[in-house]
Amino acid sequence: MSNSTNTIDVLIEPSERNNKAWEIAFWIVMVALVVITLLLRFLSFSTVSGDSMLNTVHDQDIAICAPAWGLERGDIVTAKVNDDKIIIKRVVAAPGDKIIFRLVDGAEGEAEKVVEIYVDKGGGFERLREDYIFGGVMNVSGFTSQAMFRQYVYRLFNGDMDDLSDKYVVSLGEDEYFLLGDNRDNSSDSRTYGAFKKEQIIGKVIKITSKGSTLFWIIDHLLFN
């Protein structure tokens, strides 16, 4: 008696193969739709207008924003000024911080007077290092004297100063953020509007893409048209 192995060939009909391919394609499309839906649910897209965030963000760039969770100093955010105006700025101070604006002599090649920012995060004031500022410093644009600068700060911050010297203090509440544009000499921000409440901050920018990029084309044609 001999052992033998029987081989059975299983033939798949073309129609069955096509059905299988359609089934795979269907699930790929369904997964893609779910992913896109979730992205659109949690992400927002804004077209930047203006140069207040140079040289980090440019006019007509697209800002892709996630929900404003866990904001930290240095984050770029979009915020609502009123019902019809949204701005994009950088967080320079967070809830509970104290900020000192100090007028100092500019270095060689800089303006005669520049402004430095010091932030107290709970352990004493430290100068805020801001390598992202367009031009490297915040000038006292449009002010001809220290006295005019003092009056400007006093007016904007409702006289919340420790004294009338060259130091100006702003104290943030537990729900307030101080937002400034990177292009300090051409930006309307917390120096104009005051501190922003958390409810005014729409989202945290997680990606900036330029108008000429492929991603811009996709966003522009699939979402905005």
C-alpha positions in Angstrom: 0.0 0.0 0.0 1.5 3.3 -1.0 1.0 6.8 0.3 0.0 9.5 -2.1 -0.6 13.2 -1.8 -3.5 14.7 -3.7 -3.2 18.3 -4.9 -6.3 20.3 -5.4 -6.1 23.3 -7.5 -8.5 26.1 -6.5 -9.5 28.2 -9.4 -10.8 31.8 -8.7 -13.1 33.0 -11.3 -12.4 36.5 -12.7 -15.7 37.9 -11.3 -14.7 36.7 -7.9 -11.3 38.5 -8.2 -13.0 41.7 -9.3 -15.4 41.5 -6.3 -12.4 41.2 -4.0 -10.7 44.2 -5.6 -13.8 46.3 -5.3 -14.2 45.3 -1.7 -10.6 46.3 -0.9 -11.1 49.6 -2.7 -14.4 50.2 -0.8 -12.7 49.8 2.5 -9.8 52.0 1.5 -12.2 54.8 0.5 -14.2 54.4 3.7 -11.1 54.6 5.9 -9.9 57.7 3.9 -13.3 59.3 4.4 -13.2 58.6 8.2 -9.7 60.1 8.4 -10.6 63.2 6.4 -13.8 63.7 8.5 -11.8 63.5 11.7 -9.2 65.9 10.3 -11.8 68.4 9.3 -13.5 68.0 12.7 -10.3 68.8 14.7 -8.3 71.0 12.2 -9.0 74.4 10.8 -7.5 76.2 7.9 -6.9 79.9 7.6 -5.4 82.1 4.9 -3.0 84.6 6.4 -3.5 88.2 5.4 -0.7 90.8 6.0 2.9 90.8 7.2 2.6 91.0 11.0 4.2 87.6 11.5 7.2 88.0 9.2 9.6 86.4 8.8 7.9 83.3 10.2 4.6 83.5 8.4 4.0 85.3 5.1 1.1 87.0 3.4 -1.3 84.4 1.8 0.3 81.4 3.6 -2.1 78.8 4.9 -2.1 78.1 8.6 -3.3 74.7 9.7 -4.5 74.7 13.2 -5.3 72.1 15.9 -7.5 72.8 18.9 -5.9 75.3 21.4 -5.0 72.6 23.9 -1.9 72.9 26.2 -0.7 76.3 24.9 2.9 77.2 25.7 5.0 80.3 25.3 6.3 80.4 21.8 3.3 78.7 20.2 1.7 80.5 17.2 -2.1 80.8 17.5 -5.1 82.2 15.7 -7.3 84.4 17.9 -10.6 86.2 17.6 -10.5 90.0 18.1 -14.2 90.5 17.4 -16.9 88.7 15.4 -15.4 89.4 12.0 -11.6 89.7 12.7 -9.2 86.8 13.3 -5.5 87.4 13.8 -2.4 85.1 13.9 0.2 85.9 16.6 2.7 84.3 19.0 2.2 83.5 22.7 4.8 85.4 24.6 3.3 85.0 28.1 0.8 82.6 29.6 -1.7 82.7 32.4 -0.2 83.9 35.7 2.9 85.4 34.1 4.1 88.9 34.7 5.6 90.9 31.9 8.0 93.8 32.0 8.5 96.1 29.0 11.9 97.8 29.4 13.1 100.6 27.2 16.8 100.3 26.6 19.5 101.9 24.4 19.8 100.0 21.1 23.0 98.3 20.1 25.2 99.6 17.4 23.3 99.6 14.1 19.9 99.4 15.9 17.4 102.1 16.7 18.3 104.6 19.4 15.8 103.0 21.7 14.5 99.4 21.7 12.1 97.4 23.9 13.1 94.3 25.8 10.6 91.9 27.4 11.1 90.2 30.7 8.7 87.5 31.9 8.3 86.2 35.4 7.0 82.6 35.3 7.0 82.3 39.0 10.7 82.2 39.7 11.7 85.8 39.0 12.0 87.9 35.9 14.1 86.6 33.0 14.6 88.3 29.6 12.6 86.6 26.9 14.9 85.5 24.1 13.1 86.0 20.9 15.2 85.0 17.9 12.1 85.0 15.7 11.5 88.7 15.9 11.7 90.2 12.4 14.7 92.5 12.4 16.0 91.0 15.6 14.6 93.7 18.0 11.4 95.5 18.9 11.8 99.1 18.1 9.9 102.0 19.6 8.5 102.9 16.3 6.8 106.3 16.0 8.0 107.5 19.5 10.4 110.3 19.8 11.1 110.1 23.5 10.9 107.9 26.5 8.1 110.0 27.9 5.9 109.2 24.9 6.7 105.6 25.3 5.6 105.8 28.9 2.4 107.4 28.0 1.7 104.8 25.3 2.2 101.9 27.7 0.2 103.6 30.4 -2.7 104.1 28.1 -2.7 100.6 26.6 -2.3 98.8 29.9 -4.6 101.1 32.0 -1.8 102.4 34.1 -0.8 98.9 35.4 2.8 99.8 36.1 5.0 99.3 39.0 6.3 102.9 38.7 6.9 105.7 36.2 10.5 104.7 35.4 11.6 102.8 32.3 9.8 99.6 33.5 6.2 98.7 32.7 4.5 95.7 34.2 1.5 93.7 32.9 0.1 90.9 35.1 -1.9 88.2 33.4 -4.9 86.5 34.9 -5.4 82.8 35.1 -7.2 82.8 31.8 -5.2 85.3 29.9 -2.5 85.1 27.2 -0.2 87.9 25.8 0.1 87.7 22.1 2.5 89.6 19.9 3.4 89.5 16.2 6.9 88.5 15.1 7.0 91.7 13.0 6.8 93.9 16.1 6.9 97.2 14.2 4.0 96.3 12.0 1.6 94.3 14.2 -1.7 95.0 16.0 -1.6 92.6 18.9 -1.9 92.6 22.7 -0.2 96.0 22.8 -3.3 97.2 21.0 -6.0 94.8 22.2 -4.7 93.9 25.6 -4.4 90.3 26.9 -6.5 87.6 25.2 -8.9 85.3 27.1 -8.6 81.6 26.4 -12.0 81.6 24.8 -10.7 84.1 22.2 -8.0 81.7 21.0 -9.3 79.6 18.2 -6.5 77.2 17.5 -2.8 76.4 17.7 -0.9 76.5 14.4 0.8 73.2 13.7 1.8 73.7 10.1 2.4 76.7 7.8 2.3 75.9 4.1 3.0 78.4 1.3 0.6 79.3 -1.5 2.6 77.5 -4.1 2.8 74.1 -2.4 0.9 71.0 -3.3 -0.8 71.0 0.1 -2.1 74.5 -0.5 -3.5 73.4 -3.9 -5.3 70.4 -2.2 -6.7 72.6 0.6 -7.7 75.4 -1.7 -9.5 73.2 -4.3 -11.0 70.6 -2.1 -12.1 72.6 0.9 -12.5 76.2 -0.1 -14.0 75.9 -3.7 
